[in-house]
C-alpha cells in the first residue's frame, strides 16, 4: 500500500487516540468499535476503541473464505452433509440441502452473499479434510482442523487479539476480535481476486442438482432501492422504495449480526483514486449502513492526497555545512516506499513533514546541518515525521541517497582557495622581502671582504 508522491516526507494520517475524528467525518456512537483506512496511502483516518474486544459475528466469514481458497481448488466439488443442521434455527442460511453438490466457488457465493452459515459449515468440513489429507475424516474433527487453520492465518496476518472457534461467527464467548485486527483481515480478503469478485456481486443465481438458488448480497449500500431485496427482508425491516444508504462508491463488504455482537460491517469503496476500507462493530440495525455510506462519500469527495515523496521515493535534498570537498554539500534523502497522506481539502495546510535526524550521524545546529560521521549510500539518517499542526501523526525511516564524508584538514585550503591565494601571495611577498634584505646585507658584507683583500695585496 503506497503510491507515488512528491516533496517532503512520510507516512500516514494515523489518529492514535480513541475517538479522534477526522475532519468532516460523521460521528460514531460511543459503543461502536471503528477503524477507517485508506489503502493507497496506508492512512488510518479514524479509530475508536480499535483495540477493544468485540464479537465479529458473520464478518468471520472473510477469514473462512481466505482459508478455504488457500486450501482448496475453486472447481473442486463437495457434497453437502449433515453439518448444515448443526446451526441455530434463526441462522442466516444459503438454503443448502443435504446431498446437494456444489463447487467451492459456488459455496463461497453462498457463504459471502446471503451469509450462509450452512455454507460455512460445509466449507469447514470439506476443506478441513483437505488440510488433514483425509477425505473420510469425521466432520467434527475436520471442522476443528479448519478452525485451527483460521487461527494460524490470523496470526500470520498480525491479528494478535483474535481467536476463532467456528467458521460462521455465531456467538461464542471465546470467538472474538478487535476492529484493528478485523481491518487486517479485510485488507487481506479484499486484495484476493476471488473474494473481491464474490463480494462485489449483488446477486448470484445457481442451479445445482437439487435446487435453484438466488443469493443477494447483504451489503445494503450496493442497492439503489430496497425493492431489489427479498420481501422477507423488506417486511422484517419495514422498508420499501429508495434506499438512502445506497452509495455509488461502495464496492464490497461483509455484514454480521448476533444479539451479543450487534450489527457489524466491513466495507470497501473506491473513487477519485481513493480506496477506503472500514470496520464498524456493535452498531444498530440499519444505521450502520448510513454511517458507512456517509464515511465513504466524505473521504472520497472532501479529502485529497498530500504527496510527501517523489520518484523512486525521493524525499528531499538537504545542505550539509561541514562537507568533504569532493562530495559536494548536498545530501539526498529517501524513504523505503512512496508516502502520501489523505487530508481534508479545506484543512491540508496544517499538515507538514520534517526529518528528525539521528544525532549520531547528523546534528542540527544554529548554523546548519553538521555531519558527525561518514555516511554511505543507504545508511539510516533518522526518520521522516508527518504532523497535523503540533500533533505527530506518523513517521518512517529516512535513508541517504549518496555518500558523504566529514570535512578533513586538507579540505580547507581547497574550499577557501581565495584565502589560500592571499596567504600564498603574502608569504611570497614576505619571503621576497627577507630574500632582498638578506642579499642586500650579504652584498655589503661581500664588498667589504673584497676591499680588505685588495688592500692586503699592496
C-alpha positions in Angstrom: 0.0 0.0 0.0 1.8 3.1 -1.1 1.6 5.3 -4.1 3.8 7.9 -5.7 4.4 11.1 -4.0 6.2 14.4 -4.1 8.2 16.5 -1.8 8.9 16.1 1.8 8.1 13.2 3.9 6.3 10.3 5.2 3.6 8.3 6.4 0.1 8.5 7.3 -2.6 10.2 9.0 -3.0 7.8 12.0 -5.0 9.1 14.8 -3.7 7.1 17.8 -6.2 8.1 20.5 -9.6 6.6 20.9 -12.4 8.7 19.4 -10.3 11.0 17.4 -12.4 12.2 14.5 -11.1 13.0 11.0 -12.3 16.4 10.0 -15.7 16.2 8.3 -16.3 12.5 9.0 -19.7 11.5 10.5 -19.7 10.8 14.2 -19.9 7.2 15.5 -21.8 6.2 18.7 -19.6 5.7 21.7 -20.2 2.0 22.0 -19.1 1.2 18.5 -15.6 -0.1 17.6 -14.4 1.6 14.4 -11.4 1.8 12.1 -11.4 3.6 8.8 -8.4 3.4 6.5 -7.3 4.4 3.0 -5.4 1.7 1.2 -3.2 3.6 -1.2 -1.7 5.9 1.4 -1.8 3.4 4.2 -3.5 6.1 6.4 -5.7 5.2 9.3 -8.2 8.1 9.2 -10.3 7.3 12.2 -10.1 5.0 15.2 -12.5 4.4 18.1 -12.0 1.6 20.5 -9.9 -0.1 17.9 -8.1 -2.4 20.3 -11.1 -3.4 22.4 -12.6 -6.9 22.2 -15.7 -7.3 20.1 -17.6 -10.3 18.7 -17.2 -10.3 14.9 -20.4 -12.3 14.1 -20.5 -13.2 10.3 -17.7 -10.9 9.4 -15.8 -14.0 10.5 -16.7 -15.5 7.1 -14.0 -13.4 5.3 -11.5 -15.5 7.2 -13.4 -18.6 6.3 -13.2 -17.6 2.6 -9.5 -16.9 2.8 -8.6 -20.2 4.4 -10.9 -22.1 2.0 -9.3 -20.5 -1.1 -5.8 -21.2 0.2 -6.5 -24.9 0.9 -8.9 -25.9 -1.9 -9.5 -25.6 -5.6 -12.3 -23.4 -6.8 -13.6 -26.1 -9.2 -13.4 -28.8 -6.6 -16.9 -30.1 -5.8 -18.2 -31.1 -2.4 -21.3 -32.9 -1.2 -23.3 -31.1 1.5 -23.7 -33.2 4.6 -25.4 -33.2 8.0 -23.1 -30.4 9.1 -25.7 -27.9 7.8 -28.1 -29.0 10.5 -25.6 -28.0 13.2 -26.6 -24.4 13.3 -29.2 -22.4 15.2 -32.7 -22.3 13.8 -32.6 -18.5 13.3 -29.3 -18.6 11.4 -28.8 -16.8 8.1 -28.5 -19.6 5.5 -27.9 -20.1 1.8 -30.7 -22.7 1.6 -28.4 -25.7 1.0 -29.8 -29.2 1.1 -28.1 -32.4 2.3 -26.5 -34.3 -0.6 -26.5 -31.3 -2.8 -23.3 -31.0 -4.8 -21.6 -27.6 -5.2 -18.1 -26.4 -6.2 -16.0 -24.5 -3.7 -16.5 -21.2 -5.7 -20.3 -21.7 -5.6 -20.1 -22.3 -1.9 -18.2 -19.1 -1.5 -21.1 -17.2 -3.1 -23.4 -18.9 -0.6 -21.1 -18.0 2.2 -20.5 -14.3 1.4 -23.7 -13.0 -0.2 -26.5 -14.3 1.9 -24.0 -15.0 4.7 -25.0 -18.7 4.8 -24.0 -20.5 8.0 -24.8 -23.7 6.2 -22.3 -22.9 3.5 -19.7 -22.0 6.2 -20.1 -25.4 7.9 -19.9 -27.3 4.6 -16.7 -25.4 3.6 -15.2 -26.1 7.1 -15.8 -29.8 7.0 -14.6 -30.4 3.4 -11.6 -28.0 3.4 -10.7 -29.3 6.9 -10.5 -32.8 5.3 -8.3 -31.3 2.6 -6.0 -29.8 5.2 -5.8 -33.2 7.1 -5.3 -35.1 3.8 -8.2 -37.4 4.8 -11.4 -37.3 2.8 -13.2 -39.6 5.3 -12.3 -37.6 8.4 -15.0 -37.2 11.0 -16.9 -33.9 10.4 -16.3 -32.6 13.9 -12.6 -33.3 13.7 -12.4 -31.8 10.2 -14.1 -28.7 11.3 -11.6 -28.3 14.1 -8.8 -28.7 11.6 -10.3 -25.9 9.6 -10.7 -23.6 12.7 -7.1 -24.2 13.6 -6.1 -23.1 10.2 -8.2 -19.9 10.7 -6.3 -19.1 13.8 -3.0 -19.8 12.2 -3.9 -17.5 9.4 -4.9 -14.8 11.9 -1.5 -15.0 13.5 0.2 -14.7 10.1 -1.8 -11.6 9.3 -0.7 -10.0 12.6 -4.1 -10.3 14.3 -2.8 -10.5 17.8 -6.1 -10.1 19.7 -8.3 -12.5 17.7 -9.5 -16.1 18.3 -11.9 -18.1 16.3 -13.9 -21.2 17.4 -16.1 -21.7 14.4 -16.3 -20.9 10.7 -19.6 -18.9 10.7 -19.4 -16.4 13.6 -22.3 -17.5 15.7 -21.8 -16.4 19.2 -19.2 -18.0 21.4 -17.6 -16.1 24.3 -14.2 -17.4 23.1 -14.8 -16.2 19.5 -13.6 -12.6 19.4 -11.5 -10.0 17.6 -10.9 -6.2 17.6 -11.6 -3.6 15.0 -7.9 -3.2 14.3 -7.5 -6.9 13.8 -10.5 -7.1 11.5 -9.0 -4.3 9.4 -6.0 -6.6 8.8 -8.4 -9.4 7.8 -10.3 -7.0 5.5 -7.2 -5.8 3.7 -6.1 -9.4 3.0 -9.6 -10.5 2.0 -10.3 -7.6 -0.4 -7.0 -8.0 -2.1 -7.9 -11.6 -3.0 -9.3 -11.7 -6.6 -11.9 -14.4 -5.8 -13.3 -12.7 -2.6 -13.3 -9.3 -4.4 -15.3 -10.8 -7.3 -17.8 -12.5 -5.0 -18.3 -9.6 -2.5 -18.8 -7.2 -5.4 -21.7 -9.2 -6.8 -25.2 -8.0 -6.0 -26.9 -11.3 -6.9 -25.8 -14.8 -7.8 -28.1 -17.4 -9.3 -27.2 -21.0 -9.4 -28.9 -24.3 -10.4 -27.5 -27.3 -8.7 -28.5 -31.0 -9.0 -31.2 -30.3 -6.3 -32.4 -26.7 -6.2 -32.1 -23.3 -7.8 -30.5 -20.7 -5.6 -30.7 -16.9 -5.9 -28.4 -15.2 -3.4 -28.4 -11.5 -2.8 -25.6 -9.5 -1.2 -26.4 -8.5 2.4 -24.4 -5.2 1.9 -27.3 -2.7 1.5 -25.0 0.1 0.2 -25.0 -1.7 -3.2 -28.7 -1.3 -3.9 -30.4 1.9 -5.0 -33.8 0.6 -4.0 -35.0 -1.8 -1.3 -37.3 -3.3 -3.9 -34.4 -5.3 -5.2 -34.2 -7.2 -1.9 -36.4 -10.0 -0.7 -39.9 -9.5 0.6 -38.9 -11.1 3.8 -36.1 -8.5 4.4 -38.4 -5.6 3.5 -41.1 -6.8 5.8 -38.7 -7.6 8.7 -37.1 -4.2 8.5 -40.2 -2.2 7.4 -38.5 -0.6 4.4 -39.5 0.0 0.8 -38.6 2.2 -2.2 -35.5 4.2 -2.4 -32.6 3.1 -0.3 -30.9 6.1 1.5 -27.9 4.0 2.3 -27.1 3.3 -1.3 -23.6 4.6 -2.3 -22.2 4.6 -5.8 -18.7 4.4 -4.3 -19.4 1.2 -2.4 -17.8 -1.9 -3.9 -17.8 -4.7 -1.5 -18.2 -5.7 2.1 -19.4 -8.3 4.7 -22.1 -7.9 7.2 -22.6 -9.7 10.6 -25.1 -9.8 13.3 -25.8 -11.7 16.6 -27.6 -10.3 19.6 -24.3 -10.3 21.5 -22.2 -8.8 18.7 -24.7 -6.2 17.5 -24.5 -5.1 13.9 -21.1 -5.5 12.3 -19.9 -4.3 8.9 -16.7 -4.5 7.0 -17.0 -2.3 3.9 -14.9 -1.1 0.9 -15.4 1.8 -1.5 -13.4 3.3 -4.4 -13.5 6.7 -6.1 -11.2 9.6 -7.3 -8.1 7.5 -6.7 -9.0 6.5 -3.2 -9.7 3.1 -1.8 -11.4 3.1 1.6 -11.8 0.1 3.9 -13.8 0.5 7.1 -14.7 -1.7 10.1 -17.7 -1.0 12.3 -18.6 -3.3 15.1 -21.5 -3.4 17.6 -23.7 -0.9 15.8 -27.5 -0.5 15.4 -29.7 -2.2 12.8 -29.7 -0.1 9.6 -27.9 2.9 10.9 -24.6 1.1 10.3 -25.0 1.4 6.6 -25.7 5.1 6.8 -22.5 5.5 8.9 -20.5 3.6 6.3 -22.1 5.4 3.3 -21.6 8.9 4.8 -18.0 8.0 5.6 -17.3 6.8 2.0 -18.8 9.9 0.5 -16.9 12.3 2.8 -13.5 10.7 2.3 -13.8 10.4 -1.4 -15.3 13.8 -2.1 -13.9 16.1 0.6 -10.4 14.6 1.2 -7.4 14.7 -1.1 -3.8 13.3 -1.1 -0.8 15.2 0.1 2.3 13.7 -1.5 5.4 13.6 0.6 7.9 11.7 -1.6 8.6 11.8 -5.3 10.0 9.5 -8.0 11.9 6.5 -6.5 10.6 7.5 -3.1 12.8 10.7 -3.1 12.1 12.9 0.0 14.4 15.9 -0.1 17.9 17.3 -0.7 19.5 18.8 2.3 22.6 21.1 2.5 25.4 19.9 4.8 27.8 22.5 6.3 30.9 20.5 7.0 31.0 18.6 3.8 34.1 16.9 2.2 35.2 19.0 -0.8 34.9 16.2 -3.3 31.5 15.0 -2.1 29.7 18.3 -2.5 27.4 19.9 0.0 24.1 18.2 -0.9 22.9 15.0 0.8 19.9 13.3 -0.9 17.3 11.5 1.3 14.6 8.9 0.5 12.2 6.6 2.2 11.7 2.8 1.5 8.3 3.3 0.0 6.4 6.2 -1.6 4.4 8.1 1.0 1.3 10.2 1.0 -1.4 11.3 3.4 -5.1 11.7 2.9 -6.3 15.0 4.4 -9.4 17.3 4.3 -9.2 19.6 1.3 -10.1 22.6 3.4 -7.5 21.8 6.2 -4.4 20.4 4.4 -2.3 23.5 5.1 -1.9 22.3 8.7 -0.1 19.1 7.5 3.7 19.3 7.5 6.6 16.9 7.4 10.2 17.1 8.6 13.2 14.9 9.3 14.2 14.1 12.9 17.9 13.4 12.5 19.9 10.6 14.2 22.3 12.9 16.1 25.0 10.3 15.9 25.0 10.9 12.2 23.8 14.4 11.6 23.5 17.2 14.1 21.1 20.1 13.5 22.8 23.3 14.8 22.1 27.0 14.7 24.4 27.4 11.6 23.1 24.3 9.8 23.4 20.5 9.5 26.7 19.1 10.6 27.9 15.6 9.8 29.0 13.6 12.8 30.4 10.6 10.9 31.0 9.5 7.4 27.8 8.3 5.6 27.3 5.6 3.0 24.5 5.3 0.5 21.6 3.5 2.1 22.5 4.5 5.7 19.6 5.3 8.0 19.7 9.0 8.9 16.7 9.3 11.2 13.0 9.4 10.4 10.6 11.5 8.5 7.7 12.7 10.6 4.3 14.0 9.5 2.4 16.5 11.6 -1.1 17.9 11.7 -0.3 21.2 13.5 1.7 20.1 16.5 0.3 16.6 16.6 2.7 13.8 15.3 0.7 11.6 13.0 3.2 9.1 11.8 6.9 8.5 11.0 9.1 6.3 8.9 12.8 5.8 8.5 14.7 8.0 6.0 17.9 6.9 4.2 20.9 8.5 2.4 20.9 8.5 -1.4 24.6 9.4 -1.7 27.8 9.0 0.4 29.3 11.9 2.2 32.4 12.2 4.4 33.2 14.6 7.2 35.4 17.5 6.3 39.1 17.0 6.9 42.1 19.4 7.5 43.2 19.2 3.8 39.7 20.3 2.6 40.1 23.8 4.0 42.8 25.1 1.5 40.7 23.8 -1.4 37.4 25.1 -0.1 38.8 28.5 0.9 41.0 28.9 -2.2 40.7 32.7 -2.3 42.1 32.9 1.3 44.8 30.4 0.3 45.9 32.5 -2.6 46.0 35.6 -0.5 48.1 33.8 2.1 50.3 32.4 -0.5 50.9 35.8 -2.1 51.6 37.3 1.3 54.1 34.5 2.1 55.8 35.2 -1.3 55.9 38.8 -0.6 57.4 38.3 2.9 59.9 35.8 1.5 60.9 38.2 -1.1 61.4 40.9 1.4 63.5 38.6 3.5 65.5 37.5 0.5 66.1 41.0 -0.7 67.2 42.1 2.7 69.4 39.1 3.1 71.0 39.6 -0.3 71.5 43.3 0.4 73.2 42.6 3.6 75.3 39.9 2.1 76.3 42.1 -0.8 77.6 44.8 1.5 79.5 42.2 3.6 80.9 40.6 0.4 82.0 44.0 -0.8 83.9 44.7 2.4 85.7 41.4 2.2 86.8 42.1 -1.3 88.1 45.5 -0.3 90.1 44.1 2.5 91.6 41.5 0.2 92.7 44.2 -2.3 94.1 46.3 0.5 96.2 43.4 1.8 97.9 42.8 -1.6 99.6 46.2 -1.6 
